[in-house]
Amino acid sequence: MSVRPQHPFSVRSRDVWTIALPASIAFITEPMVGLVDITVVGRLGDAALLGGLVLGALVFDILFSLAYFLRIGTAGLVAQSVGARDPRDGLIHVSRSLVLGVTIGLVMALLASPILWLAVRLLAPDAAVETALTDYFHWRIWSAPFSLINYALLGWFYGRAAAKTGMALQLLLHLVNIVLSIWFVHGLGLGVAGAALSTLIAQVVAASAGLLILARHYGGPAALAARIAPGEMRDAAGIRRMFGLSRDLMIRSMALMGAYAWFAAQGSRMGEVPLAANAILLNLLMVVGFFLDGIAQAAEQLTGKSVGANWRPAFDRAYRLSIIWGLVIALGLGIAWYLSGPYIIGFMTTNEDVRAYALAYMPVAALCALTFMPAFVYDGILIGTTQNVLMRNGMIASLVIFLAAAFFLQPLWGNWGLWAALHCWFLARGLIYWAALERRKASLFSPQAID
């Protein structure tokens, strides 16, 4: 094993929360934009417009999630560069991600017509909804390059533990989006096209602000360019590492999306009431996930930094604190969900059958706050330490366990069996990641780091 220099540093609970709290605030604002868009368009009173908006947002959620590796992959690589005392703070990694993000975004925009055609064929909306979906899509697709620029920039900010800056950019993006959505839809009467245009402008504003901060960090655009050696962007080993990481994280994202989509589809097969009730409970679970994402972000940066610094004590401390605080947050959120669930469910739907059904399954759903916590924390650790193959294989293996559990349990217990299978998936992910990481931990550090 090669010998690398060590750069000792300590990790405290304060370090975890300095990253986790701003990241959680930034993540929790994301669903607010969707809720505002739905409310703004929904108040127009046209069900077709609302349907087009919802389906359009779903298309872009899926499309952009395939490029989410730009954020999480960049964050892990940059955190390791910071730990290794790279004076450029991972500049080469974010530069490659920015080039890749712009390229993918432009390809998405150029392939707008076939992407829309495929979406319409798969979603099969009626004529009025399809018209609204088309209006929304043709405006928002041009946000693709800017959205992916923002993914890469957020990876750089979070990888450097600049969580407050990342939070500020996210809040700027969401605030601009919300204000313009209200103005364009109700003030100018632009309908769903106005909602899409507001998102496009907000992404442009956030990307411009982020690039300005990046350039200023290095003393301006000219100084930034001068820090990259000729030919360095084309370094074959670096490009292979980036594309390998990107490929594995994309497969992981597809498996993750597939599991949730399959869960929703099974609820749909049981009827409208189970479908609606499961959707409400799953959305509440996603809110819990946004808070745990903050802890995962802290685990990502601190463990990545420790690997870059070749300092095992910091890794062990970050690992332990992330699990402890993740457990505290999950337990608190699970209890809060259980106690406030009847009121939240009553607010989210006026249908008495859906309310009763959701309340019956609320305890088993609220328990997910605990069972999926380890998977979130290990996601952060594996991203930070760039264990992308381990993460990919663990996700695929746990997905197989989930489908097998559902195959046996759902016929026996109906929706109870479906939720039990979801718990099996969460627990399997956590256990697989834990076992694999225990075998791999020592290899992350030079022998001197563990004497």
C-alpha positions as CSV (number, residue, x, y, z in Angstrom):
1,M,0.0,0.0,0.0
2,S,1.3,3.4,-0.9
3,V,2.3,5.8,1.9
4,R,0.5,9.1,2.0
5,P,1.1,12.1,4.2
6,Q,-1.2,12.6,7.2
7,H,-3.0,15.8,8.0
8,P,-4.6,15.3,11.5
9,F,-7.8,17.1,12.4
10,S,-10.5,16.6,15.0
11,V,-14.3,16.1,14.5
12,R,-16.8,17.3,17.0
13,S,-20.6,17.3,17.1
14,R,-20.4,21.0,16.3
15,D,-18.7,20.2,13.0
16,V,-21.5,17.8,12.1
17,W,-24.2,20.3,12.8
18,T,-22.3,23.2,11.1
19,I,-22.9,21.2,7.9
20,A,-26.1,19.3,8.7
21,L,-28.3,22.2,9.7
22,P,-27.8,24.5,6.7
23,A,-28.0,21.5,4.4
24,S,-31.3,20.3,6.0
25,I,-32.8,23.8,5.6
26,A,-31.8,23.9,2.0
27,F,-33.1,20.4,1.3
28,I,-36.4,21.0,3.1
29,T,-37.2,24.1,0.9
30,E,-37.1,22.0,-2.3
31,P,-40.7,20.5,-1.9
32,M,-42.0,24.0,-1.1
33,V,-41.4,25.1,-4.7
34,G,-43.4,22.3,-6.0
35,L,-46.2,23.0,-3.5
36,V,-46.3,26.6,-4.5
37,D,-46.4,25.8,-8.2
38,I,-49.2,23.3,-7.6
39,T,-51.1,25.9,-5.5
40,V,-50.6,28.7,-8.0
41,V,-51.7,26.7,-11.0
42,G,-54.3,24.8,-9.0
43,R,-56.1,28.1,-8.1
44,L,-56.7,28.7,-11.8
45,G,-59.4,26.0,-11.5
46,D,-58.3,24.1,-14.6
47,A,-57.7,20.4,-13.8
48,A,-55.9,19.9,-17.1
49,L,-53.4,22.6,-16.4
50,L,-52.7,21.2,-13.0
51,G,-52.3,17.7,-14.4
52,G,-49.9,19.0,-17.0
53,L,-47.8,20.7,-14.4
54,V,-47.7,17.7,-12.1
55,L,-46.7,15.3,-15.0
56,G,-44.2,17.8,-16.3
57,A,-42.5,18.2,-12.9
58,L,-42.4,14.4,-12.7
59,V,-40.6,14.1,-16.1
60,F,-37.9,16.6,-15.0
61,D,-37.5,15.0,-11.6
62,I,-36.7,11.7,-13.3
63,L,-34.6,13.3,-16.0
64,F,-32.5,15.4,-13.7
65,S,-32.1,12.6,-11.1
66,L,-30.1,10.6,-13.6
67,A,-27.5,13.4,-13.5
68,Y,-27.6,13.8,-9.7
69,F,-24.2,12.1,-9.6
70,L,-22.8,15.6,-10.5
71,R,-23.6,16.8,-7.1
72,I,-22.9,13.8,-4.9
73,G,-19.9,12.6,-6.9
74,T,-18.3,16.1,-6.9
75,A,-18.8,16.5,-3.2
76,G,-17.0,13.3,-2.4
77,L,-14.0,14.1,-4.6
78,V,-13.8,17.7,-3.4
79,A,-13.9,16.7,0.3
80,Q,-11.0,14.3,-0.3
81,S,-9.1,17.1,-2.0
82,V,-9.7,19.4,1.0
83,G,-8.5,16.7,3.4
84,A,-5.4,16.2,1.3
85,R,-4.7,20.0,1.6
86,D,-5.1,20.6,-2.1
87,P,-4.5,24.3,-2.4
88,R,-7.0,24.5,-5.2
89,D,-9.9,23.0,-3.1
90,G,-10.8,20.4,-5.7
91,L,-10.9,22.9,-8.6
92,I,-10.2,20.3,-11.2
93,H,-13.1,18.1,-10.0
94,V,-15.7,20.8,-10.1
95,S,-14.3,22.0,-13.5
96,R,-14.8,18.6,-15.0
97,S,-18.3,18.3,-13.5
98,L,-19.3,21.7,-14.8
99,V,-18.1,20.8,-18.4
100,L,-20.0,17.4,-18.1
101,G,-23.1,19.1,-16.7
102,V,-23.3,21.7,-19.5
103,T,-22.7,19.0,-22.1
104,I,-25.5,16.7,-20.7
105,G,-27.8,19.6,-20.2
106,L,-27.4,20.7,-23.9
107,V,-27.9,17.2,-25.1
108,M,-31.1,17.0,-23.1
109,A,-32.3,20.3,-24.7
110,L,-31.4,19.1,-28.2
111,L,-33.3,15.8,-27.6
112,A,-36.3,17.6,-26.3
113,S,-38.7,16.3,-28.9
114,P,-37.9,12.6,-28.5
115,I,-37.9,12.9,-24.7
116,L,-41.3,14.6,-24.7
117,W,-42.6,12.0,-27.2
118,L,-41.5,9.2,-24.9
119,A,-42.9,10.9,-21.8
120,V,-46.3,11.3,-23.5
121,R,-46.4,7.7,-24.6
122,L,-45.5,6.4,-21.1
123,L,-47.7,8.7,-19.1
124,A,-50.6,8.6,-21.6
125,P,-52.3,11.9,-20.6
126,D,-55.6,13.0,-22.2
127,A,-55.5,15.7,-24.9
128,A,-55.9,18.7,-22.6
129,V,-53.3,17.5,-20.1
130,E,-50.9,16.7,-22.9
131,T,-51.2,20.2,-24.2
132,A,-50.4,21.7,-20.8
133,L,-47.5,19.2,-20.3
134,T,-46.1,20.2,-23.7
135,D,-46.3,23.9,-22.8
136,Y,-44.5,23.3,-19.5
137,F,-41.9,21.0,-21.1
138,H,-40.8,23.2,-24.0
139,W,-39.9,26.1,-21.6
140,R,-38.4,24.1,-18.7
141,I,-36.1,21.9,-20.9
142,W,-33.9,24.9,-21.4
143,S,-33.1,25.0,-17.7
144,A,-31.3,21.7,-18.0
145,P,-27.7,23.1,-18.5
146,F,-28.2,25.6,-15.6
147,S,-29.8,22.9,-13.3
148,L,-26.8,20.6,-13.8
149,I,-24.4,23.5,-13.3
150,N,-26.0,24.1,-10.0
151,Y,-25.6,20.4,-9.1
152,A,-21.9,20.6,-9.8
153,L,-21.6,23.8,-7.8
154,L,-23.5,22.5,-4.8
155,G,-21.1,19.5,-4.8
156,W,-18.2,21.8,-4.6
157,F,-19.7,23.9,-1.8
158,Y,-20.7,20.9,0.3
159,G,-17.5,19.1,-0.4
160,R,-15.6,22.1,1.1
161,A,-18.1,22.2,4.0
162,A,-19.4,25.6,2.8
163,A,-22.9,24.5,3.7
164,K,-24.1,28.0,4.5
165,T,-23.2,29.2,1.0
166,G,-24.9,26.1,-0.6
167,M,-28.0,26.9,1.6
168,A,-28.0,30.5,0.5
169,L,-27.9,29.6,-3.2
170,Q,-30.7,27.1,-2.8
171,L,-32.8,29.6,-0.9
172,L,-32.1,32.2,-3.6
173,L,-33.1,29.8,-6.3
174,H,-36.4,28.8,-4.5
175,L,-37.3,32.4,-3.6
176,V,-36.9,33.6,-7.2
177,N,-38.8,30.6,-8.5
178,I,-41.7,31.2,-6.0
179,V,-42.0,35.0,-6.6
180,L,-41.8,34.7,-10.4
181,S,-44.2,31.7,-10.5
182,I,-46.9,33.8,-8.7
183,W,-46.3,36.8,-11.0
184,F,-46.1,34.9,-14.3
185,V,-49.1,32.7,-13.6
186,H,-51.5,35.1,-11.9
187,G,-50.1,38.5,-12.8
188,L,-49.3,37.9,-16.5
189,G,-51.7,34.9,-17.1
190,L,-49.0,32.7,-18.6
191,G,-50.4,29.4,-17.1
192,V,-48.1,26.4,-16.8
193,A,-45.7,28.0,-19.2
194,G,-45.2,30.8,-16.6
195,A,-44.4,28.2,-13.9
196,A,-41.8,26.6,-16.2
197,L,-40.3,30.0,-17.2
198,S,-40.0,31.0,-13.5
199,T,-38.0,27.8,-12.9
200,L,-35.8,28.5,-15.9
201,I,-35.0,32.0,-14.7
202,A,-34.4,30.9,-11.1
203,Q,-31.9,28.2,-12.3
204,V,-30.1,30.8,-14.4
205,V,-29.9,33.3,-11.5
206,A,-28.6,30.6,-9.1
207,A,-26.1,29.2,-11.6
208,S,-24.8,32.7,-12.3
209,A,-24.4,33.6,-8.6
210,G,-22.7,30.2,-7.9
211,L,-20.2,30.6,-10.8
212,L,-19.5,34.2,-9.6
213,I,-18.7,32.9,-6.1
214,L,-16.5,30.1,-7.6
215,A,-14.6,32.6,-9.7
216,R,-14.1,35.0,-6.8
217,H,-12.8,32.2,-4.6
218,Y,-9.9,31.8,-7.0
219,G,-9.3,35.6,-7.6
220,G,-11.4,36.0,-10.7
221,P,-12.0,34.1,-14.0
222,A,-8.5,34.7,-15.3
223,A,-6.8,33.5,-12.1
224,L,-9.2,30.5,-12.0
225,A,-8.2,29.5,-15.5
226,A,-4.5,29.9,-14.7
227,R,-4.8,27.4,-11.8
228,I,-5.6,24.6,-14.3
229,A,-2.5,23.2,-16.0
230,P,-2.6,22.7,-19.8
231,G,-4.1,19.3,-20.6
232,E,-5.1,18.7,-17.0
233,M,-8.8,18.6,-17.8
234,R,-8.1,15.8,-20.3
235,D,-6.1,13.7,-17.9
236,A,-7.1,10.1,-18.8
237,A,-7.0,8.7,-15.2
238,G,-9.0,11.5,-13.8
239,I,-11.6,11.3,-16.5
240,R,-11.9,7.5,-16.1
241,R,-12.4,7.9,-12.3
242,M,-15.0,10.6,-12.8
243,F,-17.0,8.6,-15.4
244,G,-16.7,5.4,-13.4
245,L,-18.1,7.3,-10.4
246,S,-20.8,8.8,-12.5
247,R,-21.9,5.5,-14.0
248,D,-22.1,3.7,-10.7
249,L,-24.0,6.6,-9.0
250,M,-26.4,6.8,-12.0
251,I,-27.2,3.1,-11.7
252,R,-27.7,3.5,-7.9
253,S,-30.2,6.4,-8.6
254,M,-32.1,4.3,-11.1
255,A,-32.4,1.4,-8.7
256,L,-33.6,3.8,-5.9
257,M,-36.2,5.4,-8.2
258,G,-37.3,2.0,-9.4
259,A,-38.0,0.8,-5.9
260,Y,-40.2,3.8,-5.0
261,A,-42.0,3.6,-8.4
262,W,-42.7,0.0,-7.9
263,F,-44.0,0.7,-4.3
264,A,-46.4,3.3,-5.8
265,A,-47.5,1.0,-8.6
266,Q,-48.4,-1.7,-6.2
267,G,-50.5,0.7,-4.2
268,S,-52.2,1.7,-7.4
269,R,-53.1,-1.9,-8.1
270,M,-54.9,-2.1,-4.8
271,G,-57.3,0.8,-5.6
272,E,-57.6,4.6,-5.4
273,V,-57.9,4.7,-1.6
274,P,-54.7,2.7,-0.9
275,L,-52.9,4.6,-3.6
276,A,-53.8,8.0,-2.2
277,A,-53.1,7.0,1.4
278,N,-49.7,5.4,0.6
279,A,-48.8,8.5,-1.4
280,I,-49.5,10.8,1.6
281,L,-47.5,8.6,4.0
282,L,-44.6,8.2,1.5
283,N,-44.5,12.0,1.1
284,L,-44.3,12.4,4.9
285,L,-41.5,9.9,4.8
286,M,-39.7,12.0,2.2
287,V,-39.9,15.1,4.5
288,V,-38.2,13.1,7.2
289,G,-35.6,12.1,4.6
290,F,-34.8,15.8,3.9
291,F,-33.8,16.2,7.5
292,L,-31.7,13.1,7.5
293,D,-30.1,14.2,4.2
294,G,-28.4,17.0,6.3
295,I,-26.7,14.4,8.5
296,A,-25.8,12.4,5.4
297,Q,-24.2,15.5,3.9
298,A,-22.1,16.0,7.1
299,A,-21.0,12.4,7.0
300,E,-20.1,12.8,3.4
301,Q,-17.9,15.8,3.9
302,L,-16.2,14.8,7.1
303,T,-15.4,11.2,6.1
304,G,-14.3,12.3,2.7
305,K,-12.0,14.9,4.2
306,S,-10.6,12.3,6.6
307,V,-9.7,9.9,3.7
308,G,-8.1,12.8,1.9
309,A,-6.2,13.7,5.0
310,N,-5.3,10.0,5.6
311,W,-6.4,10.4,9.2
312,R,-8.4,7.3,10.5
313,P,-9.3,8.8,14.0
314,A,-11.2,11.6,12.3
315,F,-13.0,9.1,10.1
316,D,-14.0,6.9,13.1
317,R,-15.2,10.0,15.0
318,A,-17.3,11.3,12.0
319,Y,-18.7,7.8,11.4
320,R,-19.8,7.5,15.1
321,L,-21.2,11.0,15.5
322,S,-23.2,10.7,12.2
323,I,-24.8,7.5,13.4
324,I,-25.6,8.9,16.8
325,W,-27.1,12.2,15.6
326,G,-28.9,10.4,12.8
327,L,-30.5,8.1,15.4
328,V,-31.5,11.0,17.6
329,I,-33.1,12.9,14.7
330,A,-34.8,9.8,13.3
331,L,-36.3,9.0,16.7
332,G,-37.5,12.5,17.3
333,L,-39.0,12.8,13.8
334,G,-40.6,9.4,14.1
335,I,-42.3,10.4,17.4
336,A,-43.3,13.8,16.0
337,W,-44.8,12.1,12.9
338,Y,-46.8,9.6,15.0
339,L,-48.2,12.3,17.3
340,S,-49.0,14.9,14.6
341,G,-49.9,12.4,11.9
342,P,-53.7,12.6,12.4
343,Y,-53.6,16.4,12.0
344,I,-51.3,16.4,9.0
345,I,-53.3,13.7,7.2
346,G,-56.5,15.5,8.0
347,F,-55.1,18.7,6.4
348,M,-53.7,16.9,3.3
349,T,-57.0,15.2,2.4
350,T,-60.7,15.8,3.0
351,N,-61.6,12.3,1.8
352,E,-62.7,10.3,4.9
353,D,-61.9,6.9,3.4
354,V,-58.3,8.0,2.6
355,R,-57.9,9.6,6.0
356,A,-59.0,6.4,7.8
357,Y,-56.8,4.2,5.6
358,A,-53.7,6.4,6.1
359,L,-54.3,6.6,9.8
360,A,-54.5,2.8,10.1
361,Y,-51.0,2.4,8.4
362,M,-49.4,5.5,10.0
363,P,-47.6,3.6,12.8
364,V,-45.8,1.2,10.4
365,A,-45.0,4.2,8.1
366,A,-43.7,6.3,11.0
367,L,-41.4,3.4,12.0
368,C,-39.6,3.9,8.6
369,A,-38.0,7.0,10.2
370,L,-35.8,4.6,12.2
371,T,-35.3,1.8,9.8
372,F,-34.1,3.9,6.9
373,M,-31.8,6.2,8.9
374,P,-28.7,3.9,8.7
375,A,-29.1,3.7,4.9
376,F,-29.0,7.6,4.7
377,V,-25.9,7.9,6.9
378,Y,-24.1,5.1,5.0
379,D,-25.0,6.8,1.7
380,G,-23.2,9.9,2.9
381,I,-20.1,7.9,4.1
382,L,-19.8,5.9,0.9
383,I,-20.2,9.0,-1.3
384,G,-17.6,10.9,0.7
385,T,-15.1,8.0,0.5
386,T,-16.0,7.5,-3.2
387,Q,-16.9,3.8,-2.6
388,N,-19.2,4.0,-5.6
389,V,-19.0,0.3,-6.6
390,L,-19.9,-0.8,-3.1
391,M,-22.8,1.7,-3.1
392,R,-24.1,0.5,-6.5
393,N,-23.9,-3.2,-5.7
394,G,-25.5,-2.7,-2.3
395,M,-28.4,-0.8,-3.7
396,I,-29.0,-3.4,-6.4
397,A,-28.8,-6.3,-3.8
398,S,-31.1,-4.5,-1.4
399,L,-33.6,-3.9,-4.3
400,V,-33.7,-7.6,-5.0
401,I,-34.4,-8.3,-1.3
402,F,-37.2,-5.7,-1.4
403,L,-38.9,-7.2,-4.4
404,A,-38.5,-10.7,-3.0
405,A,-40.0,-9.6,0.3
406,A,-42.9,-7.9,-1.4
407,F,-43.5,-11.0,-3.6
408,F,-44.0,-13.1,-0.5
409,L,-45.5,-10.7,2.0
410,Q,-47.9,-8.6,0.0
411,P,-50.1,-11.6,-1.0
412,L,-50.3,-12.6,2.6
413,W,-50.8,-9.3,4.3
414,G,-51.8,-6.9,1.6
415,N,-50.7,-3.3,2.2
416,W,-49.2,-4.3,5.6
417,G,-47.0,-6.7,3.6
418,L,-46.0,-3.9,1.2
419,W,-44.9,-1.6,4.0
420,A,-43.1,-4.6,5.7
421,A,-41.2,-5.1,2.4
422,L,-40.2,-1.4,2.4
423,H,-38.8,-1.9,5.9
424,C,-36.9,-5.0,4.7
425,W,-35.4,-2.8,1.9
426,F,-34.2,-0.1,4.3
427,L,-32.7,-2.5,6.8
428,A,-31.1,-4.5,4.0
429,R,-29.4,-1.4,2.6
430,G,-28.1,-0.4,6.0
431,L,-26.8,-3.9,6.8
432,I,-25.2,-4.5,3.4
433,Y,-23.4,-1.1,3.5
434,W,-22.3,-1.7,7.1
435,A,-20.8,-5.2,6.4
436,A,-19.1,-4.0,3.3
437,L,-17.7,-0.9,4.9
438,E,-16.3,-2.8,7.8
439,R,-14.3,-5.0,5.4
440,R,-13.1,-2.0,3.4
441,K,-12.4,0.6,6.1
442,A,-8.7,-0.2,6.7
443,S,-7.9,0.0,3.0
444,L,-9.0,3.6,2.8
445,F,-6.0,4.7,4.8
446,S,-2.2,4.3,4.6
447,P,-0.7,1.8,7.2
448,Q,0.7,4.7,9.2
449,A,-2.8,6.1,9.7
450,I,-3.9,3.1,11.7
451,D,-0.8,2.2,13.7
